[in-house]
Amino acid sequence: LGDLHPGALNAHAAAVSRQIRDNGVTYNVYADQGGARAWQLEVFPFLVSEADWAVIEAGVIQRATLANAMMADIYGRQTLLRRGLLPPGLVFGHPGYLRPLKGYQPPGGSFLQTMAVDLVHTDNGWTVIAHRTETPSGMGYALENRLIISGQYAEAFRDLRVRRLPPAFAQLISTLAHASPAA
């Protein structure tokens, strides 16, 4: 990023805040009745090395594969429930469990189309602290963040050959199209 002096850092921070405001980027905390809050974005992007990303990516794929297999079992043969490996109250008592889908086979066999993970880096490496499979809203925030920050540091993004986001969006569109009814 070169030798950024405090004035340049302040200018970048102001530009990021202005862009967030101009683009109307907000979020809601569902437990909070206060309404939309302004999105917060750090001026400096958090960079992950290609080697670290390869480990993260493999782990997330493994986690998603397991989650999909569990969904297939819960709505299919229910082997995990019969063997006592999954408590019935956890499944049947969950508000997201859809009883009418028992026996349903989704197109291509995939119950999950998206999965997002929240990560932390500790002394022991990367750890998943949460995951979500409901909606791909995080992809929108990732895109907005990328557009704003890459606009501030365009040369650094080119020089570092930061991985591009369009392939992830193309994959999401393809996955959703494949999962939709043929009609």
Protein Blocks (a to p, Z undefined) as FASTA:
>chain_A
ZZadfklmmmmmmmmmmmmmmnopacddfkbcnbpadddddfbdcdddfklmmmmmmmmm
mmmmmmmmmmmmmmmnommmmnopacfklmmmpmkbcfklgoiacehhiabfbdcddddd
dfkbcadfbdcfkbcmlmmmmmmmmmmmmmmmmmmmmmnopacfklmmmmmmmmmmmmpc
fZZ
